[in-house]
Amino acid sequence: MTDINFIRKMSNLNNNIQTNNALKNKENIHSTFKDILNEKVENEVTFSKHAAERIKERNIDVSADVTDKLNEAVEQAKDKGLKNVLVMIENQAFIVSTMNNKVITAVNSSELKENIFTNIDGAVIK
């Protein structure tokens, strides 16, 4: 093999290696972003149809601050091994399933009096 042909062959090998490395890096970045996005979505609380109706009927404020506090409360409850939790935020009560990060129902301050909460493992007060 002549020197020119050898250099071309080596050059092609080098280009293929660089292309493969670039593709691998792009796949790693893509999978990392995908993993972060999935983790974020999985850790956010959602609202059941029943809870959404109660929130609307009872004019309960579910601002970004309240949602952040719900997310924090769910993480704290999970760390303690709790499954169904009463979360109290600013005189509002939310029953949350930590198994699927779902708010099951919500109660405003005027309906908290004379109310009994059953089938809960614990409470988180924010």
C-alpha positions in Angstrom: 0.0 0.0 0.0 1.3 3.4 -0.9 1.8 6.1 1.6 -1.0 8.2 0.2 -3.5 5.3 0.3 -2.4 4.5 3.9 -2.9 8.1 4.9 -6.4 8.2 3.3 -7.4 5.0 5.0 -6.2 6.3 8.4 -7.9 9.6 7.8 -11.2 7.8 7.1 -10.9 5.7 10.2 -10.2 8.8 12.3 -13.3 10.5 10.8 -15.5 7.5 11.6 -14.2 7.4 15.2 -14.9 11.1 15.6 -18.4 10.8 14.1 -19.2 7.8 16.3 -18.0 9.7 19.4 -20.1 12.7 18.4 -23.2 10.5 18.0 -22.6 8.9 21.4 -22.2 12.2 23.1 -25.4 13.5 21.5 -27.3 10.3 22.6 -25.9 10.8 26.1 -27.1 14.4 26.3 -30.5 13.4 24.9 -30.9 10.6 27.3 -29.8 12.8 30.2 -32.3 15.5 29.3 -35.0 12.8 28.9 -34.1 11.3 32.3 -34.3 14.7 34.0 -37.6 15.6 32.4 -39.1 12.2 33.3 -37.9 12.6 36.9 -39.4 16.1 37.1 -42.7 14.9 35.7 -42.8 11.9 37.9 -42.2 13.9 41.1 -44.8 16.6 40.5 -48.2 16.2 42.2 -51.2 15.9 40.0 -54.9 16.3 40.9 -57.5 13.7 40.6 -60.8 14.6 38.9 -62.5 14.6 42.3 -59.8 16.9 43.8 -60.0 19.3 40.8 -63.8 19.5 41.3 -63.4 20.2 45.0 -60.8 22.9 44.4 -63.1 24.6 41.9 -66.2 24.3 44.1 -64.5 25.5 47.3 -62.4 28.3 45.6 -59.2 26.8 47.0 -56.0 28.6 46.0 -53.6 26.3 44.2 -50.8 28.7 43.3 -47.3 27.7 42.3 -46.3 28.3 46.0 -49.0 25.8 47.2 -48.0 23.3 44.5 -44.3 23.6 45.6 -45.3 23.0 49.2 -47.4 20.0 48.2 -44.4 18.5 46.3 -42.1 19.1 49.3 -44.7 17.5 51.6 -45.0 14.4 49.4 -41.3 14.0 49.4 -41.1 14.3 53.2 -43.9 11.8 53.5 -42.3 9.3 51.1 -39.1 9.6 53.1 -41.0 8.4 56.2 -42.8 5.6 54.3 -46.2 7.2 54.4 -48.7 6.3 51.7 -51.8 8.5 52.3 -51.1 11.9 53.8 -53.0 14.9 55.1 -51.1 18.0 54.0 -52.1 21.3 55.7 -51.1 24.4 53.9 -52.4 27.9 55.0 -55.6 26.6 56.5 -56.3 24.3 53.6 -56.2 20.5 53.7 -55.2 18.2 50.9 -55.3 14.4 51.1 -52.4 13.1 48.9 -51.4 9.6 47.8 -47.7 9.4 47.8 -47.7 6.2 45.8 -48.8 8.1 42.6 -48.2 11.7 43.7 -51.9 12.5 43.3 -54.1 14.9 45.3 -57.2 12.9 46.2 -59.3 15.7 47.7 -59.0 19.2 49.1 -60.8 21.1 51.8 -60.8 24.9 52.5 -60.6 26.5 55.9 -64.4 27.0 56.3 -65.0 23.3 55.9 -62.2 22.1 58.1 -64.2 22.4 61.3 -66.0 19.3 62.5 -64.3 17.3 59.8 -62.8 13.8 60.3 -60.0 12.5 58.1 -59.7 8.8 57.8 -57.5 6.3 56.1 -54.4 8.4 56.4 -50.9 7.4 57.6 -49.7 10.8 58.7 -49.9 14.5 58.3 -47.5 17.1 57.0 -48.1 20.7 58.1 -46.5 23.4 55.9 
